[in-house]
Amino acid sequence: MGQLKQKMSFDGSRGWIGNLRILGEKASALDFVNTIMVNRFEHHFPIASGNLYEQLMEVCSWLHLEPTRPVSYRNYLQNSDR
């Protein structure tokens, strides 16, 4: 038997996300992508592991920020009110 070759792997950030939620509501990957696209987020944004809902709501309150509401995926163009 010959030696097995190692498959080349992407060198950068990656991972799997399960139990996705937006503002505490269950969301699919399509809902997540639709939410960031409809709200015109920049193409770089942080994603954190774990449930940080309460901490982020506290920070939003301190900074007088309105959290981004989830926008459910639809099979047609949606525009934000911004």
PDB file of N, CA, C and O in Angstrom, chain B, residues numbered from 101:
ATOM      1  N   MET B 101       0.836  -1.188   0.000  1.00  0.00           N
ATOM      2  CA  MET B 101       0.000   0.000   0.000  1.00  0.00           C
ATOM      3  C   MET B 101       0.877   1.246   0.000  1.00  0.00           C
ATOM      4  O   MET B 101       1.897   1.311   0.687  1.00  0.00           O
ATOM      5  N   GLY B 102       0.464   2.213  -0.772  1.00  0.00           N
ATOM      6  CA  GLY B 102       1.203   3.464  -0.822  1.00  0.00           C
ATOM      7  C   GLY B 102       0.834   4.385   0.332  1.00  0.00           C
ATOM      8  O   GLY B 102      -0.118   4.137   1.072  1.00  0.00           O
ATOM      9  N   GLN B 103       1.594   5.429   0.463  1.00  0.00           N
ATOM     10  CA  GLN B 103       1.344   6.418   1.529  1.00  0.00           C
ATOM     11  C   GLN B 103       0.169   7.311   1.128  1.00  0.00           C
ATOM     12  O   GLN B 103       0.080   7.754  -0.017  1.00  0.00           O
ATOM     13  N   LEU B 104      -0.731   7.571   2.084  1.00  0.00           N
ATOM     14  CA  LEU B 104      -1.881   8.433   1.820  1.00  0.00           C
ATOM     15  C   LEU B 104      -1.437   9.884   1.714  1.00  0.00           C
ATOM     16  O   LEU B 104      -0.618  10.352   2.506  1.00  0.00           O
ATOM     17  N   LYS B 105      -1.978  10.587   0.741  1.00  0.00           N
ATOM     18  CA  LYS B 105      -1.676  12.018   0.584  1.00  0.00           C
ATOM     19  C   LYS B 105      -2.650  12.817   1.437  1.00  0.00           C
ATOM     20  O   LYS B 105      -3.832  12.483   1.515  1.00  0.00           O
ATOM     21  N   GLN B 106      -2.164  13.850   2.065  1.00  0.00           N
ATOM     22  CA  GLN B 106      -3.015  14.753   2.842  1.00  0.00           C
ATOM     23  C   GLN B 106      -3.765  15.667   1.887  1.00  0.00           C
ATOM     24  O   GLN B 106      -3.176  16.236   0.967  1.00  0.00           O
ATOM     25  N   LYS B 107      -5.043  15.803   2.105  1.00  0.00           N
ATOM     26  CA  LYS B 107      -5.856  16.714   1.303  1.00  0.00           C
ATOM     27  C   LYS B 107      -5.543  18.143   1.742  1.00  0.00           C
ATOM     28  O   LYS B 107      -5.504  18.427   2.939  1.00  0.00           O
ATOM     29  N   MET B 108      -5.321  19.035   0.790  1.00  0.00           N
ATOM     30  CA  MET B 108      -5.070  20.439   1.093  1.00  0.00           C
ATOM     31  C   MET B 108      -6.327  21.031   1.722  1.00  0.00           C
ATOM     32  O   MET B 108      -7.445  20.718   1.313  1.00  0.00           O
ATOM     33  N   SER B 109      -6.132  21.874   2.705  1.00  0.00           N
ATOM     34  CA  SER B 109      -7.251  22.473   3.420  1.00  0.00           C
ATOM     35  C   SER B 109      -7.174  23.983   3.334  1.00  0.00           C
ATOM     36  O   SER B 109      -6.089  24.555   3.226  1.00  0.00           O
ATOM     37  N   PHE B 110      -8.325  24.621   3.381  1.00  0.00           N
ATOM     38  CA  PHE B 110      -8.405  26.078   3.406  1.00  0.00           C
ATOM     39  C   PHE B 110      -7.692  26.591   4.643  1.00  0.00           C
ATOM     40  O   PHE B 110      -7.887  26.052   5.732  1.00  0.00           O
ATOM     41  N   ASP B 111      -6.878  27.613   4.499  1.00  0.00           N
ATOM     42  CA  ASP B 111      -6.135  28.199   5.614  1.00  0.00           C
ATOM     43  C   ASP B 111      -6.768  29.540   5.968  1.00  0.00           C
ATOM     44  O   ASP B 111      -6.458  30.557   5.347  1.00  0.00           O
ATOM     45  N   GLY B 112      -7.646  29.546   6.956  1.00  0.00           N
ATOM     46  CA  GLY B 112      -8.322  30.771   7.353  1.00  0.00           C
ATOM     47  C   GLY B 112      -9.434  30.460   8.329  1.00  0.00           C
ATOM     48  O   GLY B 112      -9.422  29.413   8.976  1.00  0.00           O
ATOM     49  N   SER B 113     -10.384  31.349   8.439  1.00  0.00           N
ATOM     50  CA  SER B 113     -11.498  31.158   9.361  1.00  0.00           C
ATOM     51  C   SER B 113     -12.549  30.240   8.751  1.00  0.00           C
ATOM     52  O   SER B 113     -12.873  30.340   7.568  1.00  0.00           O
ATOM     53  N   ARG B 114     -13.067  29.361   9.569  1.00  0.00           N
ATOM     54  CA  ARG B 114     -14.123  28.462   9.117  1.00  0.00           C
ATOM     55  C   ARG B 114     -14.744  27.798  10.326  1.00  0.00           C
ATOM     56  O   ARG B 114     -14.202  27.867  11.429  1.00  0.00           O
ATOM     57  N   GLY B 115     -15.852  27.172  10.126  1.00  0.00           N
ATOM     58  CA  GLY B 115     -16.492  26.450  11.219  1.00  0.00           C
ATOM     59  C   GLY B 115     -17.925  26.125  10.881  1.00  0.00           C
ATOM     60  O   GLY B 115     -18.443  26.524   9.839  1.00  0.00           O
ATOM     61  N   TRP B 116     -18.553  25.400  11.770  1.00  0.00           N
ATOM     62  CA  TRP B 116     -19.946  25.012  11.626  1.00  0.00           C
ATOM     63  C   TRP B 116     -20.752  25.734  12.685  1.00  0.00           C
ATOM     64  O   TRP B 116     -20.297  25.899  13.817  1.00  0.00           O
ATOM     65  N   ILE B 117     -21.935  26.158  12.323  1.00  0.00           N
ATOM     66  CA  ILE B 117     -22.816  26.830  13.268  1.00  0.00           C
ATOM     67  C   ILE B 117     -24.094  26.015  13.365  1.00  0.00           C
ATOM     68  O   ILE B 117     -24.703  25.676  12.351  1.00  0.00           O
ATOM     69  N   GLY B 118     -24.495  25.704  14.584  1.00  0.00           N
ATOM     70  CA  GLY B 118     -25.740  24.993  14.804  1.00  0.00           C
ATOM     71  C   GLY B 118     -26.604  25.782  15.766  1.00  0.00           C
ATOM     72  O   GLY B 118     -26.106  26.655  16.478  1.00  0.00           O
ATOM     73  N   ASN B 119     -27.875  25.489  15.793  1.00  0.00           N
ATOM     74  CA  ASN B 119     -28.807  26.169  16.701  1.00  0.00           C
ATOM     75  C   ASN B 119     -28.715  27.686  16.542  1.00  0.00           C
ATOM     76  O   ASN B 119     -28.642  28.419  17.528  1.00  0.00           O
ATOM     77  N   LEU B 120     -28.719  28.144  15.304  1.00  0.00           N
ATOM     78  CA  LEU B 120     -28.579  29.566  14.993  1.00  0.00           C
ATOM     79  C   LEU B 120     -29.804  30.339  15.469  1.00  0.00           C
ATOM     80  O   LEU B 120     -30.943  29.912  15.276  1.00  0.00           O
ATOM     81  N   ARG B 121     -29.546  31.488  16.097  1.00  0.00           N
ATOM     82  CA  ARG B 121     -30.618  32.365  16.574  1.00  0.00           C
ATOM     83  C   ARG B 121     -30.277  33.813  16.244  1.00  0.00           C
ATOM     84  O   ARG B 121     -29.114  34.217  16.256  1.00  0.00           O
ATOM     85  N   ILE B 122     -31.316  34.577  15.953  1.00  0.00           N
ATOM     86  CA  ILE B 122     -31.162  36.018  15.750  1.00  0.00           C
ATOM     87  C   ILE B 122     -32.117  36.683  16.724  1.00  0.00           C
ATOM     88  O   ILE B 122     -33.328  36.481  16.644  1.00  0.00           O
ATOM     89  N   LEU B 123     -31.583  37.470  17.636  1.00  0.00           N
ATOM     90  CA  LEU B 123     -32.363  38.096  18.717  1.00  0.00           C
ATOM     91  C   LEU B 123     -33.185  37.060  19.479  1.00  0.00           C
ATOM     92  O   LEU B 123     -34.336  37.308  19.838  1.00  0.00           O
ATOM     93  N   GLY B 124     -32.593  35.922  19.716  1.00  0.00           N
ATOM     94  CA  GLY B 124     -33.234  34.884  20.498  1.00  0.00           C
ATOM     95  C   GLY B 124     -34.214  34.014  19.734  1.00  0.00           C
ATOM     96  O   GLY B 124     -34.733  33.043  20.285  1.00  0.00           O
ATOM     97  N   GLU B 125     -34.481  34.344  18.466  1.00  0.00           N
ATOM     98  CA  GLU B 125     -35.415  33.576  17.645  1.00  0.00           C
ATOM     99  C   GLU B 125     -34.648  32.582  16.781  1.00  0.00           C
ATOM    100  O   GLU B 125     -33.598  32.912  16.230  1.00  0.00           O
ATOM    101  N   LYS B 126     -35.180  31.347  16.663  1.00  0.00           N
ATOM    102  CA  LYS B 126     -34.551  30.370  15.782  1.00  0.00           C
ATOM    103  C   LYS B 126     -34.478  30.926  14.374  1.00  0.00           C
ATOM    104  O   LYS B 126     -35.410  31.576  13.902  1.00  0.00           O
ATOM    105  N   ALA B 127     -33.353  30.662  13.700  1.00  0.00           N
ATOM    106  CA  ALA B 127     -33.165  31.145  12.333  1.00  0.00           C
ATOM    107  C   ALA B 127     -32.418  30.084  11.535  1.00  0.00           C
ATOM    108  O   ALA B 127     -31.587  29.353  12.073  1.00  0.00           O
ATOM    109  N   SER B 128     -32.724  30.012  10.254  1.00  0.00           N
ATOM    110  CA  SER B 128     -31.993  29.121   9.358  1.00  0.00           C
ATOM    111  C   SER B 128     -30.802  29.886   8.784  1.00  0.00           C
ATOM    112  O   SER B 128     -30.690  31.099   8.960  1.00  0.00           O
ATOM    113  N   ALA B 129     -29.922  29.174   8.102  1.00  0.00           N
ATOM    114  CA  ALA B 129     -28.800  29.837   7.428  1.00  0.00           C
ATOM    115  C   ALA B 129     -29.330  30.825   6.386  1.00  0.00           C
ATOM    116  O   ALA B 129     -28.769  31.908   6.219  1.00  0.00           O
ATOM    117  N   LEU B 130     -30.407  30.459   5.684  1.00  0.00           N
ATOM    118  CA  LEU B 130     -31.002  31.374   4.694  1.00  0.00           C
ATOM    119  C   LEU B 130     -31.554  32.634   5.364  1.00  0.00           C
ATOM    120  O   LEU B 130     -31.422  33.731   4.821  1.00  0.00           O
ATOM    121  N   ASP B 131     -32.175  32.484   6.544  1.00  0.00           N
ATOM    122  CA  ASP B 131     -32.670  33.647   7.277  1.00  0.00           C
ATOM    123  C   ASP B 131     -31.513  34.564   7.668  1.00  0.00           C
ATOM    124  O   ASP B 131     -31.610  35.786   7.548  1.00  0.00           O
ATOM    125  N   PHE B 132     -30.419  33.963   8.137  1.00  0.00           N
ATOM    126  CA  PHE B 132     -29.251  34.740   8.546  1.00  0.00           C
ATOM    127  C   PHE B 132     -28.688  35.529   7.367  1.00  0.00           C
ATOM    128  O   PHE B 132     -28.478  36.738   7.470  1.00  0.00           O
ATOM    129  N   VAL B 133     -28.444  34.848   6.250  1.00  0.00           N
ATOM    130  CA  VAL B 133     -27.899  35.530   5.070  1.00  0.00           C
ATOM    131  C   VAL B 133     -28.871  36.590   4.576  1.00  0.00           C
ATOM    132  O   VAL B 133     -28.447  37.686   4.210  1.00  0.00           O
ATOM    133  N   ASN B 134     -30.157  36.291   4.557  1.00  0.00           N
ATOM    134  CA  ASN B 134     -31.148  37.275   4.120  1.00  0.00           C
ATOM    135  C   ASN B 134     -31.138  38.504   5.033  1.00  0.00           C
ATOM    136  O   ASN B 134     -31.223  39.633   4.551  1.00  0.00           O
ATOM    137  N   THR B 135     -31.037  38.291   6.334  1.00  0.00           N
ATOM    138  CA  THR B 135     -31.012  39.402   7.293  1.00  0.00           C
ATOM    139  C   THR B 135     -29.826  40.317   7.036  1.00  0.00           C
ATOM    140  O   THR B 135     -29.985  41.537   7.018  1.00  0.00           O
ATOM    141  N   ILE B 136     -28.634  39.751   6.835  1.00  0.00           N
ATOM    142  CA  ILE B 136     -27.465  40.615   6.618  1.00  0.00           C
ATOM    143  C   ILE B 136     -27.505  41.289   5.252  1.00  0.00           C
ATOM    144  O   ILE B 136     -27.020  42.410   5.103  1.00  0.00           O
ATOM    145  N   MET B 137     -28.080  40.617   4.248  1.00  0.00           N
ATOM    146  CA  MET B 137     -28.167  41.220   2.917  1.00  0.00           C
ATOM    147  C   MET B 137     -29.215  42.347   2.876  1.00  0.00           C
ATOM    148  O   MET B 137     -28.942  43.428   2.354  1.00  0.00           O
ATOM    149  N   VAL B 138     -30.394  42.095   3.418  1.00  0.00           N
ATOM    150  CA  VAL B 138     -31.457  43.106   3.414  1.00  0.00           C
ATOM    151  C   VAL B 138     -31.028  44.346   4.198  1.00  0.00           C
ATOM    152  O   VAL B 138     -31.372  45.466   3.823  1.00  0.00           O
ATOM    153  N   ASN B 139     -30.279  44.151   5.281  1.00  0.00           N
ATOM    154  CA  ASN B 139     -29.830  45.275   6.092  1.00  0.00           C
ATOM    155  C   ASN B 139     -28.512  45.875   5.612  1.00  0.00           C
ATOM    156  O   ASN B 139     -27.967  46.784   6.239  1.00  0.00           O
ATOM    157  N   ARG B 140     -28.014  45.362   4.507  1.00  0.00           N
ATOM    158  CA  ARG B 140     -26.819  45.903   3.845  1.00  0.00           C
ATOM    159  C   ARG B 140     -25.600  45.962   4.758  1.00  0.00           C
ATOM    160  O   ARG B 140     -24.878  46.959   4.789  1.00  0.00           O
ATOM    161  N   PHE B 141     -25.382  44.883   5.499  1.00  0.00           N
ATOM    162  CA  PHE B 141     -24.178  44.803   6.332  1.00  0.00           C
ATOM    163  C   PHE B 141     -22.952  44.791   5.428  1.00  0.00           C
ATOM    164  O   PHE B 141     -23.003  44.326   4.290  1.00  0.00           O
ATOM    165  N   GLU B 142     -21.854  45.310   5.959  1.00  0.00           N
ATOM    166  CA  GLU B 142     -20.580  45.205   5.263  1.00  0.00           C
ATOM    167  C   GLU B 142     -20.215  43.732   5.150  1.00  0.00           C
ATOM    168  O   GLU B 142     -20.779  42.903   5.865  1.00  0.00           O
ATOM    169  N   HIS B 143     -19.294  43.395   4.277  1.00  0.00           N
ATOM    170  CA  HIS B 143     -18.981  41.990   4.033  1.00  0.00           C
ATOM    171  C   HIS B 143     -18.087  41.361   5.109  1.00  0.00           C
ATOM    172  O   HIS B 143     -17.806  40.165   5.040  1.00  0.00           O
ATOM    173  N   HIS B 144     -17.645  42.123   6.080  1.00  0.00           N
ATOM    174  CA  HIS B 144     -16.909  41.576   7.225  1.00  0.00           C
ATOM    175  C   HIS B 144     -17.702  41.907   8.483  1.00  0.00           C
ATOM    176  O   HIS B 144     -18.017  43.071   8.733  1.00  0.00           O
ATOM    177  N   PHE B 145     -18.022  40.899   9.268  1.00  0.00           N
ATOM    178  CA  PHE B 145     -18.741  41.110  10.516  1.00  0.00           C
ATOM    179  C   PHE B 145     -18.377  39.983  11.462  1.00  0.00           C
ATOM    180  O   PHE B 145     -18.063  38.878  11.020  1.00  0.00           O
ATOM    181  N   PRO B 146     -18.414  40.249  12.758  1.00  0.00           N
ATOM    182  CA  PRO B 146     -18.020  39.215  13.723  1.00  0.00           C
ATOM    183  C   PRO B 146     -19.123  38.184  13.949  1.00  0.00           C
ATOM    184  O   PRO B 146     -20.311  38.504  13.920  1.00  0.00           O
ATOM    185  N   ILE B 147     -18.710  36.965  14.171  1.00  0.00           N
ATOM    186  CA  ILE B 147     -19.598  35.895  14.608  1.00  0.00           C
ATOM    187  C   ILE B 147     -18.947  35.295  15.835  1.00  0.00           C
ATOM    188  O   ILE B 147     -17.763  34.959  15.810  1.00  0.00           O
ATOM    189  N   ALA B 148     -19.697  35.160  16.896  1.00  0.00           N
ATOM    190  CA  ALA B 148     -19.152  34.625  18.155  1.00  0.00           C
ATOM    191  C   ALA B 148     -19.798  33.287  18.472  1.00  0.00           C
ATOM    192  O   ALA B 148     -20.955  33.043  18.129  1.00  0.00           O
ATOM    193  N   SER B 149     -19.051  32.439  19.120  1.00  0.00           N
ATOM    194  CA  SER B 149     -19.551  31.136  19.539  1.00  0.00           C
ATOM    195  C   SER B 149     -20.212  31.265  20.908  1.00  0.00           C
ATOM    196  O   SER B 149     -19.682  31.926  21.801  1.00  0.00           O
ATOM    197  N   GLY B 150     -21.351  30.641  21.064  1.00  0.00           N
ATOM    198  CA  GLY B 150     -22.035  30.665  22.351  1.00  0.00           C
ATOM    199  C   GLY B 150     -23.219  31.610  22.343  1.00  0.00           C
ATOM    200  O   GLY B 150     -23.461  32.320  21.366  1.00  0.00           O
ATOM    201  N   ASN B 151     -23.946  31.609  23.434  1.00  0.00           N
ATOM    202  CA  ASN B 151     -25.123  32.460  23.573  1.00  0.00           C
ATOM    203  C   ASN B 151     -24.718  33.728  24.320  1.00  0.00           C
ATOM    204  O   ASN B 151     -24.525  33.705  25.536  1.00  0.00           O
ATOM    205  N   LEU B 152     -24.592  34.831  23.588  1.00  0.00           N
ATOM    206  CA  LEU B 152     -24.197  36.118  24.168  1.00  0.00           C
ATOM    207  C   LEU B 152     -25.345  37.126  24.110  1.00  0.00           C
ATOM    208  O   LEU B 152     -25.128  38.336  24.185  1.00  0.00           O
ATOM    209  N   TYR B 153     -26.551  36.617  23.979  1.00  0.00           N
ATOM    210  CA  TYR B 153     -27.730  37.474  23.798  1.00  0.00           C
ATOM    211  C   TYR B 153     -27.850  38.538  24.888  1.00  0.00           C
ATOM    212  O   TYR B 153     -27.974  39.722  24.576  1.00  0.00           O
ATOM    213  N   GLU B 154     -27.817  38.142  26.147  1.00  0.00           N
ATOM    214  CA  GLU B 154     -28.010  39.114  27.237  1.00  0.00           C
ATOM    215  C   GLU B 154     -26.893  40.149  27.275  1.00  0.00           C
ATOM    216  O   GLU B 154     -27.154  41.333  27.489  1.00  0.00           O
ATOM    217  N   GLN B 155     -25.664  39.721  27.071  1.00  0.00           N
ATOM    218  CA  GLN B 155     -24.534  40.656  27.084  1.00  0.00           C
ATOM    219  C   GLN B 155     -24.634  41.655  25.926  1.00  0.00           C
ATOM    220  O   GLN B 155     -24.363  42.843  26.100  1.00  0.00           O
ATOM    221  N   LEU B 156     -25.019  41.172  24.762  1.00  0.00           N
ATOM    222  CA  LEU B 156     -25.141  42.076  23.618  1.00  0.00           C
ATOM    223  C   LEU B 156     -26.307  43.044  23.769  1.00  0.00           C
ATOM    224  O   LEU B 156     -26.208  44.195  23.343  1.00  0.00           O
ATOM    225  N   MET B 157     -27.400  42.605  24.362  1.00  0.00           N
ATOM    226  CA  MET B 157     -28.513  43.514  24.618  1.00  0.00           C
ATOM    227  C   MET B 157     -28.095  44.617  25.598  1.00  0.00           C
ATOM    228  O   MET B 157     -28.508  45.769  25.466  1.00  0.00           O
ATOM    229  N   GLU B 158     -27.277  44.249  26.573  1.00  0.00           N
ATOM    230  CA  GLU B 158     -26.748  45.242  27.530  1.00  0.00           C
ATOM    231  C   GLU B 158     -25.885  46.277  26.806  1.00  0.00           C
ATOM    232  O   GLU B 158     -26.037  47.478  27.029  1.00  0.00           O
ATOM    233  N   VAL B 159     -24.985  45.816  25.945  1.00  0.00           N
ATOM    234  CA  VAL B 159     -24.119  46.734  25.194  1.00  0.00           C
ATOM    235  C   VAL B 159     -24.955  47.631  24.287  1.00  0.00           C
ATOM    236  O   VAL B 159     -24.688  48.829  24.188  1.00  0.00           O
ATOM    237  N   CYS B 160     -25.958  47.068  23.628  1.00  0.00           N
ATOM    238  CA  CYS B 160     -26.846  47.891  22.779  1.00  0.00           C
ATOM    239  C   CYS B 160     -27.504  49.000  23.604  1.00  0.00           C
ATOM    240  O   CYS B 160     -27.627  50.135  23.143  1.00  0.00           O
ATOM    241  N   SER B 161     -27.916  48.669  24.801  1.00  0.00           N
ATOM    242  CA  SER B 161     -28.542  49.663  25.666  1.00  0.00           C
ATOM    243  C   SER B 161     -27.549  50.765  26.035  1.00  0.00           C
ATOM    244  O   SER B 161     -27.884  51.948  25.974  1.00  0.00           O
ATOM    245  N   TRP B 162     -26.343  50.383  26.413  1.00  0.00           N
ATOM    246  CA  TRP B 162     -25.315  51.378  26.774  1.00  0.00           C
ATOM    247  C   TRP B 162     -25.034  52.331  25.619  1.00  0.00           C
ATOM    248  O   TRP B 162     -24.878  53.537  25.812  1.00  0.00           O
ATOM    249  N   LEU B 163     -24.971  51.763  24.401  1.00  0.00           N
ATOM    250  CA  LEU B 163     -24.572  52.553  23.235  1.00  0.00           C
ATOM    251  C   LEU B 163     -25.754  53.125  22.460  1.00  0.00           C
ATOM    252  O   LEU B 163     -25.577  53.722  21.398  1.00  0.00           O
ATOM    253  N   HIS B 164     -26.965  52.937  22.998  1.00  0.00           N
ATOM    254  CA  HIS B 164     -28.180  53.421  22.343  1.00  0.00           C
ATOM    255  C   HIS B 164     -28.284  52.890  20.910  1.00  0.00           C
ATOM    256  O   HIS B 164     -28.585  53.636  19.978  1.00  0.00           O
ATOM    257  N   LEU B 165     -28.027  51.582  20.754  1.00  0.00           N
ATOM    258  CA  LEU B 165     -28.113  50.920  19.461  1.00  0.00           C
ATOM    259  C   LEU B 165     -29.375  50.070  19.391  1.00  0.00           C
ATOM    260  O   LEU B 165     -29.779  49.454  20.377  1.00  0.00           O
ATOM    261  N   GLU B 166     -29.977  50.046  18.244  1.00  0.00           N
ATOM    262  CA  GLU B 166     -31.143  49.197  18.017  1.00  0.00           C
ATOM    263  C   GLU B 166     -30.657  47.888  17.409  1.00  0.00           C
ATOM    264  O   GLU B 166     -30.014  47.911  16.360  1.00  0.00           O
ATOM    265  N   PRO B 167     -30.942  46.750  18.033  1.00  0.00           N
ATOM    266  CA  PRO B 167     -30.503  45.475  17.458  1.00  0.00           C
ATOM    267  C   PRO B 167     -31.158  45.225  16.102  1.00  0.00           C
ATOM    268  O   PRO B 167     -32.275  45.676  15.848  1.00  0.00           O
ATOM    269  N   THR B 168     -30.465  44.516  15.253  1.00  0.00           N
ATOM    270  CA  THR B 168     -30.985  44.165  13.935  1.00  0.00           C
ATOM    271  C   THR B 168     -32.027  43.068  14.079  1.00  0.00           C
ATOM    272  O   THR B 168     -31.750  42.006  14.638  1.00  0.00           O
ATOM    273  N   ARG B 169     -33.206  43.325  13.581  1.00  0.00           N
ATOM    274  CA  ARG B 169     -34.297  42.346  13.649  1.00  0.00           C
ATOM    275  C   ARG B 169     -34.116  41.307  12.540  1.00  0.00           C
ATOM    276  O   ARG B 169     -33.672  41.648  11.444  1.00  0.00           O
ATOM    277  N   PRO B 170     -34.452  40.061  12.811  1.00  0.00           N
ATOM    278  CA  PRO B 170     -34.327  39.034  11.767  1.00  0.00           C
ATOM    279  C   PRO B 170     -35.290  39.294  10.608  1.00  0.00           C
ATOM    280  O   PRO B 170     -36.412  39.761  10.806  1.00  0.00           O
ATOM    281  N   VAL B 171     -34.838  38.989   9.418  1.00  0.00           N
ATOM    282  CA  VAL B 171     -35.663  39.110   8.219  1.00  0.00           C
ATOM    283  C   VAL B 171     -35.745  37.706   7.613  1.00  0.00           C
ATOM    284  O   VAL B 171     -34.772  37.214   7.040  1.00  0.00           O
ATOM    285  N   SER B 172     -36.892  37.076   7.740  1.00  0.00           N
ATOM    286  CA  SER B 172     -37.066  35.717   7.235  1.00  0.00           C
ATOM    287  C   SER B 172     -36.821  35.649   5.740  1.00  0.00           C
ATOM    288  O   SER B 172     -37.205  36.544   4.988  1.00  0.00           O
ATOM    289  N   TYR B 173     -36.175  34.573   5.326  1.00  0.00           N
ATOM    290  CA  TYR B 173     -35.889  34.375   3.905  1.00  0.00           C
ATOM    291  C   TYR B 173     -37.181  34.265   3.098  1.00  0.00           C
ATOM    292  O   TYR B 173     -38.136  33.607   3.508  1.00  0.00           O
ATOM    293  N   ARG B 174     -37.184  34.918   1.956  1.00  0.00           N
ATOM    294  CA  ARG B 174     -38.260  34.799   0.969  1.00  0.00           C
ATOM    295  C   ARG B 174     -37.586  34.627  -0.381  1.00  0.00           C
ATOM    296  O   ARG B 174     -36.446  35.055  -0.560  1.00  0.00           O
ATOM    297  N   ASN B 175     -38.252  34.023  -1.307  1.00  0.00           N
ATOM    298  CA  ASN B 175     -37.671  33.746  -2.611  1.00  0.00           C
ATOM    299  C   ASN B 175     -37.878  34.917  -3.576  1.00  0.00           C
ATOM    300  O   ASN B 175     -38.150  34.716  -4.760  1.00  0.00           O
ATOM    301  N   TYR B 176     -37.748  36.134  -3.060  1.00  0.00           N
ATOM    302  CA  TYR B 176     -37.843  37.336  -3.887  1.00  0.00           C
ATOM    303  C   TYR B 176     -37.077  38.448  -3.199  1.00  0.00           C
ATOM    304  O   TYR B 176     -36.763  38.345  -2.013  1.00  0.00           O
ATOM    305  N   LEU B 177     -36.777  39.504  -3.926  1.00  0.00           N
ATOM    306  CA  LEU B 177     -35.997  40.627  -3.417  1.00  0.00           C
ATOM    307  C   LEU B 177     -36.730  41.328  -2.286  1.00  0.00           C
ATOM    308  O   LEU B 177     -37.920  41.623  -2.394  1.00  0.00           O
ATOM    309  N   GLN B 178     -36.017  41.589  -1.209  1.00  0.00           N
ATOM    310  CA  GLN B 178     -36.551  42.365  -0.088  1.00  0.00           C
ATOM    311  C   GLN B 178     -35.630  43.556   0.127  1.00  0.00           C
ATOM    312  O   GLN B 178     -34.411  43.420   0.023  1.00  0.00           O
ATOM    313  N   ASN B 179     -36.186  44.702   0.421  1.00  0.00           N
ATOM    314  CA  ASN B 179     -35.392  45.888   0.700  1.00  0.00           C
ATOM    315  C   ASN B 179     -35.649  46.334   2.136  1.00  0.00           C
ATOM    316  O   ASN B 179     -36.742  46.163   2.674  1.00  0.00           O
ATOM    317  N   SER B 180     -34.614  46.909   2.737  1.00  0.00           N
ATOM    318  CA  SER B 180     -34.792  47.433   4.099  1.00  0.00           C
ATOM    319  C   SER B 180     -35.399  48.824   4.029  1.00  0.00           C
ATOM    320  O   SER B 180     -35.464  49.431   2.960  1.00  0.00           O
ATOM    321  N   ASP B 181     -35.841  49.321   5.172  1.00  0.00           N
ATOM    322  CA  ASP B 181     -36.415  50.655   5.249  1.00  0.00           C
ATOM    323  C   ASP B 181     -35.339  51.713   5.444  1.00  0.00           C
ATOM    324  O   ASP B 181     -35.648  52.901   5.547  1.00  0.00           O
ATOM    325  N   ARG B 182     -34.087  51.295   5.495  1.00  0.00           N
ATOM    326  CA  ARG B 182     -32.981  52.240   5.721  1.00  0.00           C
ATOM    327  C   ARG B 182     -32.673  53.041   4.512  1.00  0.00           C
ATOM    328  O   ARG B 182     -31.771  53.878   4.540  1.00  0.00           O
TER     329      ARG B 182
END
